[in-house]
Amino acid sequence: MRLALGVAYRGQAYAGWQSQPGGNTVQDHLESALSQFAAVPIRTLCAGRTDAGVHGLNQVVHLDAPVEREPFSWVRGTNRYLPPDIAVQWCREVGDDFHARNSARGRRYAYVLLESPVRPALEQGAVGWVFRPLHAEPMREAAEVLVGEHDFSSFRSAECQAASPVKELRALSVSRHGAYWRFDFDGSAFLHHMVRNIMGCLVAIGSGQRPADWMREVLAARSRDAAAPTFAAAGLYFVGPYYDASLNLPTHTPAIDWLPHA
């Protein structure tokens, strides 16, 4: 029986999603908890790997269950063995042809940024930070340049393993909520560090260090050297993948409501 699970986590304490020899990744903790609950080894495949410090609101994984349990038993039973900052949110039975990554029709990310002359304290690790005042319209103008299908090589990490730098960015919105800015990304797929590299450029434009038209130059250059430095991981959230509606998989978890909204 193949299962799909939605997982939420705060990434600050972990070395990213993907399993590593040291064992301190979200995948390592999840698979350990699943294996303890099922009393047999379990491996998972995810919809999108996240870096160290990046958070997940509805990461989707699939697994082939070696034992039969009610779906919500997988939620409660696995959470019993997980650390407090990782929790399975839901579980659904899916067909054997379902693949958490390959079946996804798109993915969404959100970046939450604090604009303040003083660094974050209570929200440390949960937001990015900029001490310069930001201006919305130049950032929105620059964001529009990126919407559509493009070669995003200028925003691609040197360690990126994607077969092609060409991706479709379906939407990029910029909104302000008091001292916080929220940037929402919706795309077919994302390159390694793509969102954080775009954020570096948007902040440079919003703070007046670069004009809005600079984004067009960066995109056209198809060179990582043309773009701004990679922005902090702390404010980045993998909102999650989305699939064909016929699969009826949840796209919302309570933590999504916790982020600033318009």
Secondary structure, DSSP 8 states (H G I E B T S, - for coil): -EEEEEEEE-GGGSS-SS--TT--SHHHHHHHHHHHHHTS----EESS---TT-EEEEEEEEEE-SS---HHHHHHHHHTTS-TTEEEEEEEEE-TT--TTTT-SEEEEEEEEEE-SS--STTTTTSEEE-S---HHHHHHHHHHH-EEEE-GGG--TT---S-SEEEEEEEEEEEETTEEEEEEEES---TTHHHHHHHHHHHHHTTSS-TTHHHHHHHHT-GGGS-----STTEEEEEEE--GGG------HHHHHS---
